[in-house]
Amino acid sequence: MRTKRKPAAFIAAALLLAAAAQCTGPEQFRLRILVSNDDGIDAPGLAALVTALEKVGTVTVAAPVNEQSGVSHGMTTRKLIPVRESERGGTKWFSIDATPASCVRLALESLLPEKPDIVVSGVNRGENVGLVTFYSATVAAAREAAFLRIPAVSVNLQHGESMDYELASSFTAAIVSELARAGFEKGLFLNINIPALPKGRIKGILVTRLDDRQTIELFEKKEAREGETLYWPSYKTLDAGPEGTDIWAVRNGYIAITPLSLDQSDPAAAKKLKNLEKLVWK
């Protein structure tokens, strides 16, 4: 059964964000913003995001040298990490040979003179919705900041003919401005997914929950040779699914904003398993 919407509240939220988009000058907020991604330092989504956020505050970039899609929350360990620093239009860029999560951690611990007000990861080429967020290095870069209780946002743009990184980046700047106006919450961790639609066809903004349906992973057998068989991994995107989820929102033309939590424990399950504390073994 579908839930009824609250159009007045929805319109009010949209108007609030539109107003925020008009007040993004650094004189209002003077935010310190760290930007990263998983598509690599030269990705068009990163460039568009930096341009938009420079209107909000002071931006520093710490991104991987090469594409790191799908490495999840892997950390670079047991090797030296090369860092190349440059300046583009007054913005400092760090090109780092490490995973996205390590890029963020290195920037927060060693490269920046002070902690940023917010970390923004993206704009990712392709959606990161549902359980795919656990595989996503874009989401992981934001999560790494949330580990240190720094507000963080990951931004993803659905694949499609109408992909518009500038539109996605402009929306992100509006979100960041509104979060700053309201006051950042410690550990705030948002995942945003934007449909690949022209601006006029995006229906609005929905705050959603994570769709927890299993992903559809495929492994196509390609060839066999002596001692081994080769498989090509791929996946299928899920249909809209239950209303109120991030996948439903994007499939139906809405921008999905999903608050994520660092606490993965299950209080209900813990309560049911309390009897295990009485277990005696030898």
Backbone bond lengths (Angstrom), bond angles and torsions (degrees), N, CA, C in turn:
res aa  C-N    CA-C-N  psi(-1)  N-CA   C-N-CA  omega(-1)  CA-C   N-CA-C  phi
1 M - - - 1.457 - - 1.522 109.58 -
2 R 1.312 118.10 129.83 1.447 121.76 -177.30 1.518 111.14 -79.47
3 T 1.331 114.69 141.05 1.451 119.29 178.06 1.513 110.68 -82.60
4 K 1.335 116.65 149.20 1.451 120.51 178.85 1.523 109.82 -77.51
5 R 1.322 116.04 142.16 1.449 120.72 179.30 1.519 110.40 -86.11
6 K 1.292 115.78 165.94 1.455 122.43 175.61 1.518 107.67 -116.08
7 P 1.330 118.06 84.89 1.453 120.46 -171.92 1.515 112.97 -59.14
8 A 1.325 118.85 -36.61 1.457 120.26 -177.76 1.529 110.88 -63.32
9 A 1.335 115.26 -45.87 1.460 119.42 -179.95 1.523 110.44 -65.77
10 F 1.319 115.38 -38.63 1.463 120.41 -179.79 1.522 110.42 -63.57
11 I 1.334 116.65 -45.95 1.462 121.10 -179.80 1.531 110.16 -64.38
12 A 1.343 115.95 -39.61 1.466 119.50 179.06 1.523 111.15 -61.01
13 A 1.341 115.82 -42.22 1.462 119.38 179.36 1.519 110.82 -63.91
14 A 1.333 116.04 -41.66 1.461 120.06 179.86 1.521 111.00 -63.89
15 L 1.347 116.79 -40.82 1.461 120.64 178.98 1.525 110.72 -65.71
16 L 1.338 116.15 -37.04 1.450 120.73 179.17 1.516 110.74 -62.69
17 L 1.335 115.66 -43.38 1.452 119.40 178.98 1.519 111.63 -67.94
18 A 1.324 116.40 -36.44 1.458 119.61 177.74 1.522 110.12 -63.58
19 A 1.340 115.64 -40.30 1.459 119.48 177.94 1.524 110.81 -64.59
20 A 1.334 114.58 -40.18 1.468 118.13 179.39 1.516 110.83 -62.23
21 A 1.329 116.31 -35.22 1.455 120.35 -179.36 1.520 110.96 -64.70
22 Q 1.318 117.20 -24.57 1.456 120.68 179.69 1.528 112.03 -86.88
23 C 1.330 117.18 -7.24 1.470 120.36 -176.04 1.511 110.59 -122.94
24 T 1.297 116.75 50.13 1.450 119.46 -172.79 1.520 113.12 -103.70
25 G 1.306 118.10 13.05 1.455 120.52 -179.14 1.513 111.40 -69.90
26 P 1.338 117.24 147.97 1.462 120.38 -178.38 1.517 112.53 -63.21
27 E 1.366 117.29 -22.01 1.454 118.24 179.32 1.519 111.62 -66.51
28 Q 1.356 117.93 -22.35 1.452 119.71 179.45 1.535 110.96 -80.68
29 F 1.336 118.23 -40.23 1.445 120.11 -168.79 1.531 114.43 -121.61
30 R 1.322 117.56 -38.09 1.459 121.96 -177.32 1.529 110.86 50.33
31 L 1.306 115.86 48.18 1.457 120.70 -178.57 1.524 111.54 -73.32
32 R 1.311 114.95 149.59 1.466 121.43 168.82 1.525 106.26 -100.94
33 I 1.330 117.01 117.49 1.465 121.44 -172.66 1.526 109.81 -123.32
34 L 1.322 116.16 126.63 1.465 121.50 171.93 1.522 107.75 -100.87
35 V 1.335 116.49 130.69 1.457 121.82 -178.87 1.523 109.45 -118.16
36 S 1.326 115.90 137.06 1.461 121.31 176.29 1.526 108.30 -141.95
37 N 1.332 116.44 -177.26 1.475 120.75 176.37 1.522 109.28 -166.53
38 D 1.334 116.67 -175.39 1.464 119.35 172.61 1.529 111.84 -122.48
39 D 1.338 117.31 -1.29 1.467 121.08 179.20 1.522 112.80 -87.40
40 G 1.323 116.92 -4.66 1.454 120.43 176.73 1.520 113.28 103.71
41 I 1.309 115.18 160.09 1.456 123.02 -172.58 1.531 113.13 -61.51
42 D 1.331 117.83 -26.33 1.466 121.22 -176.98 1.525 113.28 -100.35
43 A 1.322 118.39 12.05 1.464 121.68 -177.29 1.531 110.86 -69.11
44 P 1.333 117.98 139.42 1.465 120.40 179.67 1.523 113.41 -63.39
45 G 1.333 117.45 -31.95 1.459 120.13 178.58 1.514 112.27 -65.14
46 L 1.330 116.81 -34.25 1.458 121.01 178.44 1.529 110.27 -69.34
47 A 1.329 116.53 -45.06 1.470 120.59 -180.00 1.523 111.36 -60.52
48 A 1.338 116.73 -43.69 1.466 120.53 -179.75 1.521 110.84 -65.03
49 L 1.327 116.89 -39.29 1.458 121.10 -179.09 1.532 110.89 -65.86
50 V 1.315 116.30 -43.63 1.465 120.14 179.27 1.519 110.68 -60.62
51 T 1.337 116.97 -45.10 1.467 121.35 179.61 1.523 111.23 -58.13
52 A 1.336 116.68 -43.66 1.467 120.40 -179.08 1.521 111.67 -68.98
53 L 1.324 117.24 -41.12 1.459 120.36 -175.98 1.530 112.63 -76.24
54 E 1.334 117.50 -20.35 1.458 120.05 176.21 1.532 111.46 -63.92
55 K 1.341 116.87 -20.09 1.459 121.02 176.26 1.531 111.32 -79.98
56 V 1.323 115.75 -12.98 1.468 121.44 -177.82 1.523 111.54 -97.98
57 G 1.320 117.31 -35.12 1.453 119.63 -176.45 1.511 112.02 -174.67
58 T 1.312 116.10 -158.72 1.456 122.87 -179.48 1.527 108.90 -91.32
59 V 1.317 115.71 122.03 1.466 121.48 -173.51 1.526 110.36 -107.39
60 T 1.322 115.77 138.91 1.461 122.74 167.95 1.524 107.48 -126.25
61 V 1.331 116.17 138.63 1.464 121.56 -178.56 1.522 109.56 -108.29
62 A 1.337 116.19 132.04 1.462 122.14 172.63 1.520 106.72 -136.12
63 A 1.328 116.27 98.54 1.469 120.79 -171.67 1.525 110.53 -133.52
64 P 1.332 116.55 156.59 1.469 119.86 -179.53 1.525 112.64 -68.79
65 V 1.309 115.39 149.98 1.470 121.28 178.63 1.517 110.52 -59.40
66 N 1.323 116.57 -45.13 1.465 122.20 -175.90 1.524 110.72 -121.11
67 E 1.331 114.46 168.45 1.471 120.22 178.08 1.523 110.14 -60.98
68 Q 1.337 115.49 136.97 1.462 121.60 -178.45 1.525 111.05 -130.11
69 S 1.317 117.23 28.52 1.464 121.01 -176.83 1.523 111.01 -57.42
70 G 1.326 115.72 136.92 1.460 121.39 173.50 1.513 115.21 81.53
71 V 1.340 118.79 6.37 1.468 118.46 -179.76 1.526 111.21 -84.84
72 S 1.343 115.95 0.79 1.461 121.95 176.39 1.527 110.60 58.39
73 H 1.350 116.87 -136.41 1.460 119.32 -177.06 1.524 111.26 -100.11
74 G 1.334 115.49 32.84 1.461 118.92 177.56 1.519 111.71 -63.34
75 M 1.335 115.70 144.71 1.454 121.62 178.89 1.523 109.66 -114.19
76 T 1.308 116.23 144.95 1.460 121.35 177.27 1.522 108.63 -82.05
77 T 1.319 116.66 119.06 1.467 121.56 -177.55 1.524 109.56 -135.57
78 R 1.299 115.68 164.88 1.467 123.77 173.82 1.516 113.54 57.77
79 K 1.324 117.36 30.87 1.458 121.22 173.48 1.515 108.96 -157.57
80 L 1.312 116.02 153.92 1.451 120.01 173.90 1.523 109.46 -70.13
81 I 1.328 117.37 143.85 1.464 122.05 -177.50 1.535 108.99 -108.77
82 P 1.341 117.02 107.96 1.468 119.32 177.36 1.533 110.92 -71.79
83 V 1.332 116.77 137.03 1.457 123.30 178.64 1.525 108.44 -129.08
84 R 1.321 116.13 128.27 1.460 121.00 176.24 1.526 108.92 -115.10
85 E 1.315 117.01 122.34 1.464 121.99 -178.13 1.522 110.45 -101.57
86 S 1.332 116.31 137.57 1.463 121.53 176.59 1.521 108.88 -145.99
87 E 1.321 115.57 173.67 1.461 120.69 178.11 1.519 108.81 -130.27
88 R 1.332 115.32 132.47 1.461 121.32 178.66 1.519 108.25 -128.45
89 G 1.311 115.49 109.93 1.462 119.82 178.58 1.506 114.25 58.37
90 G 1.323 117.17 34.60 1.457 120.80 179.18 1.508 114.67 89.21
91 T 1.337 117.31 -5.79 1.467 121.88 178.62 1.519 109.93 -100.43
92 K 1.317 116.13 135.49 1.461 121.11 -179.30 1.523 109.85 -85.16
93 W 1.331 115.75 129.62 1.466 122.28 179.53 1.529 109.02 -118.77
94 F 1.333 116.03 130.46 1.454 122.22 173.04 1.526 108.42 -112.41
95 S 1.331 116.04 116.92 1.465 121.94 175.22 1.522 107.27 -96.53
96 I 1.333 116.55 118.95 1.464 121.26 -167.63 1.529 110.32 -123.84
97 D 1.303 116.36 132.25 1.469 120.77 178.01 1.528 108.71 -88.46
98 A 1.338 114.77 76.34 1.467 121.02 -177.06 1.518 108.71 -160.19
99 T 1.315 116.15 172.12 1.465 119.99 176.26 1.529 109.55 -69.36
100 P 1.342 117.70 159.48 1.465 119.67 179.12 1.526 114.01 -56.44
101 A 1.332 117.53 -42.78 1.465 119.52 179.18 1.522 111.08 -62.66
102 S 1.322 116.81 -39.24 1.464 120.30 178.32 1.523 111.18 -69.68
103 C 1.342 117.03 -35.09 1.469 120.22 176.65 1.522 110.32 -58.60
104 V 1.325 116.10 -45.89 1.466 120.54 -179.90 1.525 110.92 -65.75
105 R 1.321 116.41 -45.20 1.475 119.17 -177.75 1.527 110.62 -64.98
106 L 1.317 117.18 -41.75 1.461 120.51 178.91 1.527 110.58 -62.03
107 A 1.332 116.33 -42.92 1.465 120.29 179.11 1.523 110.99 -62.57
108 L 1.329 116.56 -44.36 1.463 120.80 -176.91 1.523 112.07 -69.29
109 E 1.326 116.28 -34.46 1.470 119.46 -175.19 1.530 113.55 -90.67
110 S 1.366 117.40 -28.61 1.463 118.39 -170.00 1.526 115.81 -133.61
111 L 1.318 118.53 -32.06 1.458 119.61 -170.66 1.526 113.95 -89.18
112 L 1.325 116.73 -31.98 1.464 120.21 -177.16 1.528 110.99 -92.01
113 P 1.334 117.72 140.48 1.464 119.96 178.21 1.524 113.01 -69.48
114 E 1.333 117.15 -24.83 1.458 121.71 176.67 1.519 109.31 -149.87
115 K 1.319 116.68 158.33 1.454 120.96 -178.09 1.528 110.43 -66.18
116 P 1.330 118.02 142.90 1.469 120.72 177.70 1.525 111.15 -76.43
117 D 1.320 115.09 165.25 1.465 120.31 175.31 1.517 111.31 -76.80
118 I 1.347 116.15 -28.84 1.459 121.18 -177.58 1.525 109.35 -157.88
119 V 1.313 116.50 149.65 1.463 123.05 174.35 1.523 107.77 -114.66
120 V 1.336 115.94 131.99 1.462 121.47 179.65 1.524 108.66 -123.20
121 S 1.324 116.91 128.06 1.460 122.67 -178.75 1.522 110.04 -114.86
122 G 1.332 117.24 126.33 1.465 120.76 179.99 1.517 110.68 142.10
123 V 1.320 119.09 -158.80 1.467 124.78 -8.25 1.528 107.11 -77.00
124 N 1.337 116.61 124.08 1.458 120.54 -177.06 1.511 112.29 -72.38
125 R 1.321 115.89 142.54 1.459 122.14 175.59 1.531 108.82 -81.59
126 G 1.324 116.18 93.57 1.458 121.48 -177.81 1.517 111.37 116.62
127 E 1.326 116.23 152.74 1.460 121.32 -178.20 1.519 111.44 -73.56
128 N 1.311 116.18 153.73 1.463 123.64 170.20 1.523 106.44 -131.66
129 V 1.317 115.63 91.36 1.461 122.29 -175.25 1.525 110.09 -125.73
130 G 1.331 116.15 159.81 1.458 120.45 177.47 1.515 111.92 60.63
131 L 1.325 115.82 -147.23 1.458 120.88 -177.05 1.517 113.46 -68.52
132 V 1.331 117.65 -12.68 1.458 121.10 176.01 1.534 110.43 -60.68
133 T 1.326 117.24 -23.18 1.460 119.83 178.81 1.530 112.00 -59.74
134 F 1.344 116.93 -24.76 1.458 119.45 178.51 1.527 111.60 -74.57
135 Y 1.340 117.22 -22.84 1.457 121.41 177.74 1.527 111.82 -90.46
136 S 1.311 116.99 -20.21 1.455 122.26 -169.00 1.523 113.04 -73.77
137 A 1.339 115.99 127.53 1.461 120.15 174.47 1.520 110.96 -80.53
138 T 1.336 117.57 -21.79 1.467 120.49 173.57 1.522 109.54 -63.35
139 V 1.322 115.85 -48.17 1.464 121.01 177.91 1.532 110.40 -65.10
140 A 1.328 116.53 -38.46 1.470 120.39 -178.65 1.523 111.89 -62.67
141 A 1.332 117.21 -36.63 1.468 120.33 179.27 1.525 110.23 -61.79
142 A 1.339 115.94 -40.10 1.468 119.68 176.33 1.520 111.08 -70.72
143 R 1.321 116.76 -41.03 1.474 120.27 -179.68 1.528 111.37 -60.60
144 E 1.335 116.39 -37.43 1.466 119.62 -179.67 1.524 110.99 -59.97
145 A 1.336 116.15 -38.42 1.469 119.53 175.88 1.525 110.79 -66.94
146 A 1.329 116.03 -40.09 1.470 120.15 179.30 1.528 111.06 -63.28
147 F 1.336 117.49 -30.42 1.475 120.13 175.40 1.530 110.29 -55.47
148 L 1.326 116.23 -35.21 1.461 121.55 -178.74 1.521 111.60 -93.09
149 R 1.337 115.89 13.27 1.469 123.26 178.45 1.530 112.28 63.18
150 I 1.343 115.68 31.03 1.457 121.33 173.21 1.526 107.58 -100.15
151 P 1.330 118.85 128.68 1.466 120.45 179.02 1.530 111.04 -53.83
152 A 1.325 116.48 140.18 1.458 119.91 -174.96 1.526 110.95 -146.60
153 V 1.335 114.35 147.83 1.461 121.89 179.78 1.520 108.65 -136.68
154 S 1.317 117.56 132.43 1.465 121.70 169.77 1.525 108.02 -108.99
155 V 1.332 116.12 139.22 1.461 121.94 -173.92 1.519 109.37 -126.61
156 N 1.343 115.60 130.36 1.456 121.76 -175.48 1.521 109.87 -132.55
157 L 1.335 115.84 139.79 1.456 121.82 -179.71 1.523 109.20 -116.78
158 Q 1.322 115.88 120.47 1.458 122.25 -178.75 1.531 110.58 -56.91
159 H 1.339 116.59 143.33 1.462 121.09 174.40 1.525 109.84 -65.47
160 G 1.319 116.41 144.13 1.454 119.78 176.53 1.518 111.05 164.03
161 E 1.331 115.66 167.17 1.460 120.49 -177.96 1.518 112.16 -63.29
162 S 1.323 117.43 -28.34 1.471 120.80 -176.16 1.523 112.65 -100.05
163 M 1.344 117.27 25.02 1.465 120.22 175.75 1.524 109.29 -58.14
164 D 1.317 116.92 130.52 1.467 121.56 -177.58 1.526 108.01 -138.49
165 Y 1.339 115.72 97.54 1.457 120.00 -178.29 1.530 111.93 -64.30
166 E 1.320 116.97 -34.51 1.468 119.61 -179.90 1.528 110.74 -66.04
167 L 1.328 116.86 -41.51 1.466 120.55 177.43 1.532 110.26 -63.00
168 A 1.335 116.61 -46.28 1.465 120.66 179.72 1.527 111.04 -62.04
169 S 1.321 116.39 -38.87 1.464 120.88 -179.19 1.523 111.39 -70.64
170 S 1.327 116.80 -38.74 1.459 121.17 177.34 1.524 110.63 -62.13
171 F 1.326 116.06 -42.87 1.458 120.32 177.16 1.521 110.52 -62.21
172 T 1.327 116.78 -42.75 1.466 120.87 -179.97 1.526 111.13 -61.25
173 A 1.336 116.32 -41.78 1.467 119.97 178.08 1.528 110.75 -61.48
174 A 1.335 116.50 -38.00 1.467 120.39 177.83 1.527 110.99 -65.53
175 I 1.331 116.30 -41.28 1.467 120.92 178.04 1.528 110.43 -62.33
176 V 1.331 116.37 -47.85 1.457 120.69 -179.37 1.526 110.62 -60.41
177 S 1.337 116.55 -41.79 1.463 120.74 178.67 1.523 111.41 -61.42
178 E 1.327 116.48 -43.54 1.466 120.15 -179.04 1.523 111.02 -68.24
179 L 1.324 117.15 -39.15 1.463 119.81 177.36 1.525 110.31 -62.17
180 A 1.327 116.52 -40.15 1.461 120.69 178.98 1.527 110.78 -66.47
181 R 1.338 116.67 -40.24 1.463 120.53 -179.94 1.519 111.14 -62.57
182 A 1.338 115.47 -40.74 1.466 120.33 -177.92 1.523 112.16 -78.06
183 G 1.345 115.79 -19.96 1.463 119.74 -177.22 1.513 110.33 100.41
184 F 1.322 117.31 122.15 1.455 121.38 -176.39 1.529 111.20 -68.74
185 E 1.314 115.37 137.45 1.465 121.26 174.69 1.517 108.49 -93.93
186 K 1.321 117.34 134.01 1.463 120.48 -179.80 1.518 110.21 -59.75
187 G 1.326 115.71 132.23 1.448 119.53 177.68 1.516 114.46 77.50
188 L 1.345 117.70 6.33 1.466 120.48 176.81 1.525 109.56 -55.47
189 F 1.321 116.76 132.36 1.466 121.44 -173.51 1.525 107.61 -144.78
190 L 1.330 116.51 104.40 1.460 121.93 -175.78 1.519 110.95 -115.62
191 N 1.320 116.21 142.16 1.463 122.17 171.76 1.528 107.93 -116.18
192 I 1.337 116.14 121.78 1.459 121.83 -176.41 1.518 109.74 -112.51
193 N 1.324 116.30 133.34 1.466 121.78 175.67 1.521 109.16 -125.91
194 I 1.327 115.28 129.51 1.460 122.33 -174.93 1.522 109.03 -116.27
195 P 1.328 118.27 126.52 1.472 120.11 179.98 1.521 111.71 -68.58
196 A 1.326 115.69 150.04 1.464 121.37 178.71 1.526 109.13 -81.58
197 L 1.331 115.19 74.42 1.459 121.93 -178.43 1.525 109.29 -134.22
198 P 1.337 117.96 152.99 1.464 119.29 171.77 1.520 109.57 -60.81
199 K 1.327 116.38 153.22 1.460 121.39 -175.62 1.525 112.26 -51.87
200 G 1.338 116.38 -41.13 1.456 120.26 -176.84 1.513 114.28 -68.81
201 R 1.330 117.46 -15.45 1.467 120.64 -178.68 1.523 112.75 -101.98
202 I 1.331 117.86 -5.16 1.465 119.77 174.85 1.526 107.89 -76.00
203 K 1.329 115.64 122.50 1.464 120.57 -170.95 1.527 113.53 -74.30
204 G 1.301 117.45 -23.57 1.459 119.49 -178.35 1.513 111.08 152.67
205 I 1.313 115.89 -158.44 1.459 123.58 -174.90 1.529 108.54 -122.90
206 L 1.324 116.40 133.99 1.459 121.09 175.39 1.524 109.45 -127.72
207 V 1.322 116.82 133.62 1.462 121.69 170.15 1.529 106.46 -86.69
208 T 1.316 116.62 120.59 1.464 121.38 -167.35 1.529 112.26 -121.99
209 R 1.331 113.95 173.55 1.460 120.45 170.56 1.529 107.83 -107.32
210 L 1.313 116.04 163.16 1.464 121.69 -179.31 1.525 110.22 -74.70
211 D 1.318 116.86 130.62 1.463 121.59 174.60 1.528 108.08 -75.96
212 D 1.344 117.33 119.81 1.460 119.73 -174.79 1.525 113.50 -101.20
213 R 1.345 117.77 19.75 1.464 119.42 174.41 1.529 110.20 -67.96
214 Q 1.320 116.09 148.50 1.458 119.69 -178.08 1.523 111.00 -66.32
215 T 1.320 115.79 145.39 1.455 120.98 177.10 1.531 109.78 -74.30
216 I 1.324 116.59 157.90 1.469 121.82 179.18 1.526 108.12 -104.95
217 E 1.315 115.82 99.24 1.460 121.72 -178.87 1.528 109.81 -97.64
218 L 1.321 116.64 137.99 1.454 122.66 -178.33 1.522 109.53 -124.10
219 F 1.325 116.04 143.25 1.467 121.22 177.69 1.531 107.68 -133.23
220 E 1.320 114.90 105.31 1.467 120.27 -176.26 1.527 109.59 -91.52
221 K 1.328 115.23 124.79 1.461 120.11 178.47 1.523 109.10 -72.05
222 K 1.311 116.42 122.14 1.464 120.78 -175.24 1.521 112.54 -99.02
223 E 1.300 117.22 -51.10 1.459 119.75 -179.49 1.521 109.39 -164.68
224 A 1.289 114.00 162.51 1.462 119.63 177.88 1.514 108.60 -124.63
225 R 1.292 115.26 142.32 1.460 119.81 173.76 1.516 107.72 -139.84
226 E 1.281 116.72 174.43 1.454 120.25 -171.09 1.534 111.84 -54.65
227 G 1.317 115.30 116.83 1.451 120.89 174.62 1.519 115.38 88.25
228 E 1.352 118.14 -5.61 1.459 118.09 -178.97 1.524 111.70 -157.01
229 T 1.319 114.56 156.23 1.465 122.71 174.37 1.514 108.01 -121.39
230 L 1.326 117.54 139.97 1.453 121.93 -177.72 1.525 110.85 -103.97
231 Y 1.329 115.81 136.50 1.463 122.04 178.55 1.527 109.34 -127.36
232 W 1.336 115.22 143.14 1.458 120.67 176.51 1.532 108.81 -104.32
233 P 1.361 117.38 115.95 1.470 119.35 -178.45 1.529 111.79 -80.88
234 S 1.323 116.01 141.12 1.467 121.56 175.43 1.532 107.61 -155.01
235 Y 1.322 116.10 -177.87 1.466 119.34 179.84 1.517 109.60 -151.63
236 K 1.323 115.84 164.01 1.462 121.67 175.22 1.519 108.80 -112.83
237 T 1.324 115.73 140.05 1.462 118.69 176.92 1.526 109.44 -74.04
238 L 1.309 115.84 145.08 1.459 121.16 -179.35 1.523 111.04 -79.48
239 D 1.334 116.30 154.34 1.461 120.53 173.95 1.525 109.31 -72.94
240 A 1.329 116.54 -178.70 1.466 121.29 -171.18 1.526 113.28 -57.20
241 G 1.327 117.54 -41.96 1.453 119.66 178.95 1.523 113.27 70.72
242 P 1.337 116.96 -156.91 1.475 120.84 -173.80 1.531 112.68 -68.31
243 E 1.314 115.89 138.91 1.460 121.00 175.67 1.529 109.44 -63.64
244 G 1.313 115.71 144.39 1.457 121.28 -178.98 1.511 113.73 98.80
245 T 1.341 116.81 -9.28 1.461 120.68 179.80 1.524 110.29 -95.13
246 D 1.342 115.20 166.13 1.460 120.15 179.15 1.523 112.01 -64.19
247 I 1.331 117.36 -38.65 1.466 119.62 -179.26 1.523 110.34 -67.51
248 W 1.329 116.87 -43.21 1.473 119.70 178.70 1.524 110.50 -57.93
249 A 1.324 116.63 -43.96 1.461 121.05 -176.91 1.525 111.16 -61.25
250 V 1.324 117.10 -49.63 1.467 120.38 -177.61 1.526 110.90 -66.13
251 R 1.336 117.23 -41.53 1.471 119.87 -179.59 1.529 111.06 -64.73
252 N 1.322 117.20 -23.18 1.458 120.69 -178.21 1.521 112.88 -104.52
253 G 1.324 116.82 16.77 1.449 120.58 171.25 1.511 116.23 85.78
254 Y 1.330 118.03 18.82 1.459 121.83 178.72 1.531 110.13 -107.89
255 I 1.320 115.93 151.81 1.457 121.42 167.38 1.523 107.32 -78.21
256 A 1.326 116.19 127.56 1.467 121.27 -179.15 1.517 110.16 -102.19
257 I 1.315 116.55 125.13 1.463 122.62 172.93 1.521 106.99 -113.04
258 T 1.327 116.31 114.54 1.459 121.04 -175.52 1.523 110.54 -116.13
259 P 1.330 118.16 111.53 1.467 120.24 173.81 1.531 109.28 -70.28
260 L 1.321 116.26 130.40 1.463 121.25 179.78 1.521 109.49 -112.72
261 S 1.327 115.28 154.69 1.463 121.07 -177.13 1.523 110.31 -117.89
262 L 1.322 116.15 145.32 1.456 120.01 176.03 1.519 111.85 -80.66
263 D 1.318 117.55 -21.31 1.464 122.34 -177.88 1.526 109.06 -83.80
264 Q 1.329 116.28 107.01 1.468 120.98 -178.78 1.529 112.24 -96.79
265 S 1.322 116.52 7.01 1.464 118.84 179.44 1.525 110.33 -73.66
266 D 1.337 116.17 158.23 1.454 122.87 -176.81 1.528 108.88 -118.24
267 P 1.346 118.48 99.61 1.469 121.35 -176.57 1.528 113.06 -59.30
268 A 1.347 117.43 -37.27 1.466 120.36 -179.12 1.523 110.83 -65.02
269 A 1.335 115.81 -43.58 1.462 119.75 178.79 1.531 110.85 -66.43
270 A 1.325 116.00 -38.57 1.463 119.73 179.48 1.524 111.12 -61.15
271 K 1.326 115.79 -38.45 1.470 120.30 179.35 1.522 110.86 -65.06
272 K 1.334 116.61 -41.37 1.462 120.84 -179.47 1.524 112.46 -68.96
273 L 1.329 116.03 -25.58 1.463 120.24 -175.13 1.533 113.15 -96.78
274 K 1.318 117.38 8.67 1.463 120.51 -177.50 1.531 112.24 -58.41
275 N 1.339 116.42 -27.87 1.463 119.61 -179.36 1.525 111.97 -62.54
276 L 1.353 116.48 -22.45 1.463 119.26 179.49 1.527 111.50 -65.67
277 E 1.322 117.70 -19.73 1.460 120.20 179.12 1.535 111.18 -69.04
278 K 1.337 116.42 -17.50 1.462 120.62 179.54 1.532 112.29 -94.83
279 L 1.332 115.59 2.10 1.455 119.65 -177.30 1.532 110.08 -65.45
280 V 1.322 115.25 132.86 1.466 121.35 177.01 1.514 107.97 -114.96
281 W 1.307 116.95 132.11 1.470 120.22 178.93 1.513 110.27 -141.63
282 K 1.293 114.16 162.62 1.474 119.33 179.12 1.504 109.01 -120.86
